[in-house]
Amino acid sequence: MPISLLLGKATLLLFIGLDALFLIIKTIGKFLTGNHIPAGRNENKKTINRSDFIVKSGLLLSSIPIAAVTKGFMFNLYDYQVKHIDLILPNLPKSFDGMTIAQISDIHAGSLFNINAVKKGVDMLLSQKPDIIFFTGDLVNDFASEMDDYLAIFARVKAPLGTFSIMGNHDYGDYHFNRSHFFNEHKLTKEQNLARIKGIHHSLGWQLLLNESKEIVLNNDKITIIGVENWGVNNRHNYGDLDLAMSKVDGSSPIHLMLSHDPSHWRAEIIPQYPMIDVTFSGHTHGGQFGYSNPNYQWSPIQYAYNEWAGLYRENQQSLYVNVGFGYLDYPSRVGVQPEISIFHLKSQVNG
């Protein structure tokens, strides 16, 4: 159920419950005191009684989140926000100082319906002229065919030093391929669908990292990018193997950047096991697609499920960034949490 609709119903039920409570108290009071309407009172006077006031107030307040989700559908779904983040990495090699990395996440092609708006979003991404691009999983909702109308658009998502991608929890087909009627409808198996999704990454020119790592070398300087398959604390199906992903990583590399779809992986495994990983890039949460944020404060119901759910987090010398997504899922609306294009500026020290 959409969060906004749930909040609307909860608000209305609260006011109805309060009205019922007041009615019970009033009835008991009349019974105990024997109070009646005073003589001469005009019972036909057109005033709103307490019960009507409470219920109508509840209806008014409950309509606010419903109106918000309607606005989120009409105006916010493709209102891409470019966010600039400085990443201070003291060990950053000189050749990479001042470079930019772009991140998008959670395209969820099966939910998209406005091709022109998606094109504009990709234009916004490319206008930033990033040196490297990361895609952190959930290309589709369930099926590879969802990408058919968007292949040409996302084939443009390339950067001079490469576009690197990983798988998200929805890319494996676990949520639907255990239902027999999906086999009949799509005429393919889960394994065939997964193979095609992996093939799409390659056809787009993206370097799909499946529990493996790549080095980027520039002027004899290098940084290491690691990509792990989906792993999350509350996932029923985990494919990520952090040890395998790190098995061929050169420990002498000055910078290690990790792509892991689910941010819960950071605190559960990455921090305690691999302190050499400087920054982890995640998505998955969508920021709850409902919330509030300003430079000093952010809130969403999703924070009760994930400790890290949107933006930049730090723990000792390690950082995590959670992108709230390019697309959307479950309900077509975003309220207070707009779709995001993240631009990271790599710096060896704070300017000034």
LINNORUR-V42926 format. One record per pair of residues at least 24 apart in sequence whose C-alpha atoms are under 8 Angstrom apart, sorted by the first residue. I is the first residue (numbers start at 1). J is the second residue. Records with the same first field share a line. If there is no record, write none. Layout:
I->J  J
//
This chain:
1->331
2->330  331
3->290
4->65  66  68  69  290
5->65  66  69
7->62  65
8->61  62  63  64  65  66
9->62
10->62
11->58  61  62
12->55  58  59  61  62
13->58
14->58
15->54  55  57  58
16->54  55  58
18->54
19->51  54  55
23->51
68->335
69->333  334  335
70->333
71->333  335
72->332  333  334  335
73->332  333  334
74->333
76->333  334  335  338  339
77->327  328  332  333  334  338  339
78->117  118  121  327  338  339
79->338  339
80->121  326  338  339  340  341
81->338  339  340  341
82->124  125  340  341  342  343
83->340  341  342  343
84->342  343  344  345
85->342  343  344  345
86->344  345  346  347
87->344  345  346  347
88->346  347  348  349  350
89->255  278  346  347  348  349
90->347  348  349
91->254  255  348
92->254  255  346  347  348
93->221  222  223  254  348
94->221  348
95->218  219  221
96->218  221  346
97->346  347  348
98->345  346  347
99->130  131  345  346  347
100->130  131  132  343  344  345  346
101->130  131  132  133  134  343  344  345  346
102->130  131  132  133  134  341  342  343  344
103->133  134  135  136  323  341  342  343
104->133  134  135  136  323  325  326  340  341  342
105->135  136  137  138  282  283  284  323  324  325  326  327
106->136  137  138  139  140  168  283  284  286  325  326  327  328
107->137  138  139  140  325  326  327  328
108->138  139  140  141  327  328  329
109->139  140  141  146  147  150  327
110->140  141  142  143  146  147
111->141  327  328  329  332
112->327  328
115->150
118->153
119->153
122->153  154  156  157
125->341
126->157
128->343
129->159
130->159  160  343
131->159  160  161  162
132->158  159  160  161  162  163  164
133->157  158  159  162  163  164
134->163  164  165  259
135->163  164  165  166
136->165  166  167  168  259  260  261  281  282  283
137->165  166  167  168  169  171  261  283  284
138->167  168  169  170  171  284
139->167  168  170  171
140->170  171
141->170  171  329
142->170  171  172  173  175  176
143->171  173  193  197
144->193  194  196  197  200
151->204
154->204
155->203  204  205
156->204
157->204
158->205  206
161->216
162->206  207
163->205  206  207
164->206  207  208  209
165->201  206  207  208  209  227  259
166->208  209  210  227  228  229  259  260  261
167->208  210  229  230  261
168->229  230  261  262  284
169->230  261
171->197
174->237
210->245
211->240  241  242  244  245  246
212->244  245  246  247  248
213->245  246  248  249
222->253  254  255
223->253  254  255  256  257
224->249  253  255  256  257
225->256  257  258  259
226->256  257  258  259
227->258  259  260
228->258  259  260
229->260  261
230->260  261  262
231->260  261  262  265
232->262  263  264  265
233->264  265  268
242->269  270
251->276
257->281
263->306  308  309  320  322
264->306  307  308
266->320
271->318
275->317  318
277->318
278->317  318  319
279->318  319  320  321
280->319  320  321
281->320  321  322  323
282->320  321  322  323
283->322  323  324  325
284->323  324  325
285->309  310  322  324  325
286->310  323  324  325  328
287->323  324  325  337
288->337
289->324  328  333  334  335  336  337  338
290->334  335  336  337
291->335  336  337
292->335  336  337
293->336  337
//
